[in-house]
Amino acid sequence: MTDSPLKRLRLKGKSLLPIVQGGMGVGVSSHRLAGAVAREGAVGTIASIDLRHHHPDLLARTRDCRDQVRIDAANCEALDREIRAAHTVAEGEGLVAVNVMKAVTSHAELVRQSCESGADAIVMGAGLPFDLPELTADHPEVALIPILSEARGIGVLVKRWMRRNRLPDAIVIEHPRYAGGHLGVARAEDVGEERFDFRRVLESAFELWREYGIEREAIPLIPAGGINSHEKVAELLAMGAAAVQVGTPFAVTEESDAHPNFKRVLARARPEQIITFMSAAGLPARAVLTPWLKRYLEMESRLQERAGRFRDRCASAFNCLSHCGLRDGIAKMGQFCIDAQLAAALKGDVERGLFFRGSESLPFGEQIRPVRELLDYLLNGTKPVPSRA
């Protein structure tokens, strides 16, 4: 179990290392990674979307299936298996969380399944999770952690939840300039705005707490995005953050649930290969410029001109998103099947996959190291001797 002199994260009566592993789908952060992080005493996170890809029997059961109910049921069964397996790996240590995207059609079912299967926390982003307290009302022991990007959204959500006599157990503050995957802005050109600066958001949140009569430590604040060194962790904790969330560095660990090719693509990506584009979910996203993404961007304007020809047709027979540019014929949104491309990446298909990644360099360069070594570096500044592999 990793240890550190840095202050601990207090969450639902537990004392934890101040590191939250970000949820990464499809299937990149499943039971192996989440369980390994939790076993060290931190917060490990399972990404809930389309986990059947890790279970051949469930994938076979839903192959060529166009019955949304059957597909959702298979994914809930996969989520149940993953949560229970993560707890086994964790051996009673740390916390096992589940990340649920508000933007997916089955978010309510995934939240309920997570609670019933024993998740310690629900982390929700890609939309304002106003309904999360109601969805989890029968499971008060489960920590609720929304993901937001700026002070205005924090204020709106906390005020709404207070009317339901509920406060978030923590809030992840994700900076869209640095994070990977879907970003909390409407337009790609907005990612660098000052309103997302960590210091500014933290100070504004503490001012809101004073205004609302909330104790400063009552809602732990957890910055996320671009945190790739011990120095950055220590700096943010000194600003008043209770912990930090880290994504891409965990995606390339030995315990990551992704294919070795996936890890190599992320680890070897040069800065100019990490780009921001419009996702099929209608949000800007950040990923590696792989062959598939390069081809797509070259055709994007032509595909947008033809948007609507495939309306009401889901390319993967899985209506995963509440609003999908391809399925719903919305020209300003991405014109591709995000589930199919993320599933290809999970399998290591460099030609067809979409490989989400944060913008910053990785702590160990191209090295693929164990979770314990990454945590030791982030918390204590200890770098392992580089391997020759």
N, C-alpha and C positions, 0 to 999 in steps of 0.2 A: 504494500500500500504506500503510495506517494505521500510525502509530508512537505510542509512549507511553513516558513515563518510569517507569510502573509496572512492577513485577517481571513477568517472563515466566512463562508456564506451560510446564513441561517435561514432554513426553509422548512416549514411544516414540522418544526421541532427537531430537525436534523442539523448537525454541524458538518458542513461540506467544504471540500476544496473549492476555491472561487473560480472554477472553470466549468462552463457549460459547453458541451459538444453540440454544435449545430445540427439540426435535422437536414439530411441531404437525400433527396429522392431522384429518380426512382431506385430504391433499394440500396443506395450507397451506404447509408447508416441504418443497418438493421441490427439483429440481436448480437452479432459478434462484436461489432464496434461499440454499440451502446452498453453492452454488458461489460466489456473490457474497461471502458471509461468509468462506469459506476463502481467496478471492483476496486479501482484505485482511490475511491472516495469522492469523486466528482459527479457531475450530472451527465449521464449518457442519454442520447436521444435517438429514438427510432423515427424515421420518416414514414408516415402511414400510407402514402399513396401507392397503389397498385403493387402491393407486396407479393401477390401471387407469382410474380416472376422468380421468386426464390423457392417456389414449391412446385416441382414438376407435376405432381398429381393435380393440383389446383389449376395449373396452366392448361394441362390436358383436358380437364373437365370443362374449361371455358373456351377452348380453341374453336374459332369460327362461330362462336356464340354471339347472338345479337340480343340476348335477353339481359337487360340491364340489372334486373333483380338478381339473377344468378351470378353475374360478374361481381356485383357489390357484395353478395354473400360470400363468394370465394375470397375476396379481399379482406373481409372482416375475419374470416377463418384464418387467413394468413397472418393478419395482425395479432390475433389471439396467440397463435403459435410463437410469433416473434417476441411478444412481451414476456411470455412465460419462459422462453429460452433465454432471454436477456437477464431475467432475474436469477436463473440458474447460474449463468456465467458470473453475475455480480456477487454471488455468495453472500447476499444480505448487506453489502456495502453500498454506499452512495445512493443515487437516485436514478430510477429509470423513467424517463419522460417520453412522450409521444408528440411529434410535431404533426399538426393537422392544418392543411391549407383551407382557409375560409372560402377560397375561390372554387373548391371542388364541389360537385353536386352532392356527394355523399358525406359531407363534413359532419353532419349531425350523427349519422350512423357510426362513423369512425370515432367520434368523441365518446359515444355511449359504449362502443365495443372496448375502447381503451380503458375506460373506467371499470367495466365489468371484468376485464382480463387482468386487472391489477396494476395498471400504470400508476406511478407516483405523481405524475404531473402531466398536464396538457399544455403544449406550447402552440399558439395559433397566430398566424400572420396571413399575408395576402388578402387583406380586407380587415375591417373593424369588427372584432368578435363580440358584438353587443349581446348575442344570445348565449354566450358560453356559460354564464351562471345558471341559466335555466336548464341547459343541456346536462349539467353536472349536479343538479340540485340534490339528487339521491346519493351523491358521493362527496360529502364535505371534506373527506380526508385527502382528496386529490388537489394538488396545487394547480392554480390557474395562472398561466403566464402568457399574456398577449405580446405580440411583436409590433412595435411602432417605430416611427423614424423621427418624429419631431414633437415639440412641446404641445402644439395645438391639438394633435391627435390624442396625446396622452391626457390632456385636460378633458376633452370630450368623452373619452372612454371612462375615465375614473369617475366623472360626475354621473354618467349614466349608470355605472355599476353601483355607486353609492345609493342611488334611489332603490336599488334592490338589496340594500344592506349587505353589500359584498365589496371587498377591495381585491384587486389583483394580489396574488401572493408574491409576484415579482413582475417586472416589465423588462423585456429585451428591447434595447434601443439600437436599431440597425441602421448603419450609415450606408446609404445607397451608392456613395462614391467608391466604396471598397468591397462591399459584399458580393458574393456569387449568387447565381440563380436569379429568381424574381426579385425585383427591387421596389422599394416603397415610394415610388414617384409615378406621376402620370406620363412624364416625357423624359426621354434619355438625356436631354440637355439640362435637366434640373438636378442631376445627381450631385453636383458639386456645390450647391447653394449653402450659404453660411448657416441657414436654419437647422442644418443637420449636424453641425459641429458638436462633438461629444460634450465639451465643456459647457457650451451654450445650452444644450438640451438638459444636462444634469442640473445646472443652476436654475433653469426655468422650472424643472420638475420640483425641486426643493421649495421654490417660491410658491408653486401650486399647493404643495402639502401644507405650507403655513396658512395659505388662504383657506383651504378646506378643513383645517384643524386636524391634519394627519401628522402623526409623529414622523420625524425624518427617516428613521430606520424601518418604518412599518411596511414599506413597499420597496424591496431591494431593486436597484436599477442595474441592468446588465448590458453594457455596450457591446456591440457586435459589428464586425467588418474591419478587415485590415489588421487585426491584432495578431502579430506573428513573432513577438519577442517578449522576453522577460521584462525589458524596460517599458514596453507599452502597457503590459499588465500592471506593473507597479505604478506607473503614472496615472492610469485610469482609477485604480483603487485609491490613490492619494487624492483624486478629485472628488471622491465620495461614492464611486461605483461600488457595489457589493460583490461583483464578480464580472467576468467577461465571457462572451460567447465566441467560440472559435469553430470555423467550419472546414475550409479547404485543407489546412494542415492535418486534420484528422482523416480527411478523405484519402490521404496518401500513406497512412500508417499500415503496418503489417496486418492489423486486425480489421481494417476497413472491409466492408462486405462487397466492394466492387472488384471487378476483374483486374488482374495485373496490368493489362493494357490501359485501362482507365487511369490507374495510378501513374503510369508512365506519361500519358498525355498531359495530365495536370502538372506533374513534376517538371517536365521538360518545356513547358510552354514559355515562350519569351514574352516580355511585356507587350510588344506590338501585336502579339497573337491573342491577347485577351481583350475582347471587344464587347460593346454594349449594343443590343439590338432589340427590336420589338417582338415579344413572345406571342404565341397564339392565345395566351391568357389575357392579352391586352395590357400587359405590364412590361416595361423595359426589363431586360435580363442581361446577365453577364456570363460569358462562356468563352471557351477556347475556339479560335478560328480553325476548325478542322475541315477536311475536304467537303463534308456534307454542308456545313454552315457556309462555307465559301460559295458553293454552288447555289445554295438557297438565296443568299444575299444578291448574287448576280441576277437571279430570276425574280426577285421580290416584287419589283414594280410591275412586271407583266402579270404575276400571280394576283396582285392586288387589283389590277384592272379587270381580272376575270372573277373576282370574289363574288360569291353568290351562286355560281353554277353548281356547286356541290352542297348547297344549303340543305340542312336536315340530314346530311349523310356524314357519319363519323367514320373516318378512314380506318380506325382500329377496332371498330365495333364496341367502343368503350367511351361513353359520353362523360369523360372524367371532369371537365370544366363546366362551371355554371354558364360561362360565356366563352365561346371558342371562335377565333377568327375564321378558321377553315370551315367548321361545321355550320356556323351561323351566318356566313357570308359577310363578315364585317371587314371591309377593306383596310381600315387603319390598323388592324391587328395582324399578327403573324399568320401566314397562310400555310401552315404545316401542322401535322399531328404531333403534339409535344410528347404524348405518351409513347408513341412508336419510336421517336428519336432518343428519348431518355432510356427506354428499355434496351435499345441497341447499344447505347453507351455502357450500360450496366454489364452487358455481355462482352465488352471490349472491342466492339466493332468500330474501328476508327473511321472507316469510310462512310458509315451511315449514322453514327451517334452524335448526340448533342451533349457536350461535356461542360456542365456548369463549373465555374471557378471564380474565386475572388481575385481582385486585381493585384494584390501584393505578393512579394517573393515568399518562398517557403522557408521555414526555419532551418531545414537541413538540405536545402538545394534539391538536387535530384535523388537524394537518399530516401529510401523507404525504411522507416524506423518504427519500433514498437510504440504503442500508446504510452507506456510508462516513461519512456525517454522523452517524448514530446511534453508530457506533463511536468517532468522534472525540469526541463529547460524553461517552460513558460513560468513556472512557479519559483524556480531557484536560479535560473540562468546557467544551468549546467549543460554543456553540449557534449554529446558522446564522441568518441573517437570515430572518424569517418570509416565506414567499411570499404573494402576494395571491390565489392560487387558492383 
